[in-house]
């Protein structure tokens, strides 16, 4: 890890014969997007070769996360939904805003139209499909669930106040898991699609089964499961 100096330069010790991938992350409130480049591979005994990185302009988004009672939510995560055709490790969508005691957050986001997705600090909030999400068969990305979402249109270099994001408290449903002989399954996993994970949007959640019982948090009280 190398810190960028005032003149925009940095230095990281190279490893001879190994291809380097350099990721550059601006300060959190700097309206520039992270970037990734590959450095030329120096041969053994050769001096490292410099590489230039151009950071694209971005927008800074700030807002507030609350629950359905109007109370601020601390420790929630807000991020920008990557487009269906974005690479899984695209650094342009790596920024996350973590809410403080007042429910406030700030993050850097790509300019243009996008969708903010929010996740509570626990799985006890209702997860819903993200409006505007487009699952992709080409990239095998399934539908994304989040605890809250909002469409935004951002201009590079500006600070934008996002719509308030509201989380809904859910109920925990107890599920009985049995085999074909109606005997309780002592241990296993229950695959659940409608769970929200800020680190793995769209991933299937595996809920533990113990003594023939699994607990599914964040269920909508007005919905049949």
N, C-alpha and C positions, 0 to 999 in steps of 0.2 A: 504494500500500500504506500503510495506516494502522495504528499500534499502538494497541490499546485501553488507555485509562488506568485508574487505580484505581477511578474512579467508573463504569466501564463505558461511557464515551463515546469516540468516535473522530471523526476528520474526514478526508475525502478530497476533494481539489479537484474540483469538478464541471465538466463540459463542457456548455455551454448547448445545449439542443435534442437531447441524446443521452440515451437511456434507460440508466440505470446498473443493473448487477447487482452486488450486494455479497455477497461470501462471507466468512463469519466462521469462523476456525479457532482453537479453544481450544488452550492449551498441551498437548503430547503426553500428559502424565500427568493431565490434568484430565478427570474423568468426565462430559464434556459432548460432544454431537455437533456437528460443523460444521453450518452452515446457510447458505442462500442466499435473499436477498430482492431485490426490485426497488425501487429508489428512484424517487419521483416525478421526472419530468423538469422541471428548472427552465427557465423561459423566459429568453431573453437579457436580462440586466440585473436579474433577480430573484435574491433570496437563495436558497441551497439549502434544501430542506425536509428536516427530520430524519426518520429512520425508526427504528423499534424492532425489535430482533431477539431472539427468545426461543430459547435453546439447550436442546434436549431432554436430559434426563439419560441417561447411558450407563454402560457398564461398562468397566473396564480389565482387559485380558487380558495375562498374561505367561506365558512358558514357555521351552522349549528346543528347538532344532533340531539333530539329530545325523544322521550317516550310518549305513549298515548295519554299520559296524565299531564304532559307538559313539563316534566322534570328533565333537566339536562342529563345526558348519558355520558359518563366518564369511561375512557378506555375503549371506546368504539373505534372502528377503522373505516375510513372513507377512501375510495380510490376511483380511478376512471376505468370503465369497462373496455377492455381491448376489443378492437373490431374482430370479426370472425376470421379475417384473413391475416391477422397479425401473428408474428412468430411468438411462441410461448415465452421466450426469454427476451422479448423486445424491451429494451430499457426505457423507451419513451413512456411506457405504461407501468413502470415499476414504483412510482411515487405513491406513498400512502400518508394520509393525514390521520393522526391519532388524537382523539378528542380529549380536552383537558377537563378539569372539574366543572367548568361552565358549559361543557358540551361543544366547545368551539374547536375548529380544526382549520388547517391551511395546507395546501399541497400544490405542486406544479403539475400542469396538465397540457397536453397538446392543444393547439389552437383548432378551431372549427367546431362542428357539432359533435356532441358526445353524450355519454350517460354516466352520471355519478352513481356508484353503488356503495351502500353502507352496511356495516355489520356491527351488531352489538357485542359487548365483551363476553357474553355467554350465549349458548344456543337456545336460550329460553324465549327468544322473540320469534314471531311468525315470519317464515321465509316464503317469499312469493317469486314467481318468474319475473325477470327483469323486462319491463316494457321496452321495446326497441331492440332487444337482443335477437341476433340471427344465428341460430345453431348452424354449424358447417359440417356437411358430410365429407368435404375434401380434407379438412384438418381434424376431423373426428371430434370436434368440440360440441358437447351436448348443451342443452339449455342451461342458462345460468340462473341461480336463485340468489336472492339477497334479502336482507331485512328491510331495506328501503332503497329507493332509487329515484332519480330525477334527471330529466333531459336538460342539457345546458348547451349554449353556443358561446364559444370563447374566442377572444381576439388576442393575438400574440402581443406580449408586452404589457397587457392590462391586468389589473386586479379585479376579480369578479366576485360579487356576493351571490352565492348559490341559494336556491330555495331551501327552506328549512326541511330537514329530513326527519321523519317521524317513525319510530319503531313501535310495533304493537306487541304487547305482552301476549305470549301464547300459553297453551295448556300442555301438560305432559301426559301423554297417552301410554298406558301400560298394555303391552301386546303379549299374549300368550303364544309361545312357540312350541309346537309338538310335532312328533314324527307321524308316519302313516298309521301307526298303531295307537295314536292319541296319547303317547307317552311324552312327558316334558323333555325337551332338548336341554341337557344339563349345561352345555357351553357351546358357543358358536357366535356367529355374526349376522346381524340383520342389515341388509343393504337398503339404504334409503336415499332416494334421489332428491327429495324436497328438503334438503338441509343446506345451510349457507356456511361457506368456509372462505374467509377473506384471502387465504393463501392459495386455495385451489378452487377458483370459481368454476362451477359446473361439475365438480367431481362428485362421485357417489360417496356418501358417508357410510361408514361401517359402525353400527351400534352394537355393543356387546350383549350377548344373550347369556344369562346366568340363571340356572335353576328353572329353565323353561319360561323365563320372563325377559322382555326387552322393554326399555323405556325410551319413548320417542318424544323429545322436547320440542317446543316451539310450534305446536299444532294449533291451527285456527279453530277456535271453539265453534264457529258457524259452518264448518266444512265436514263432509263425510270422508272417512279414510278407510 
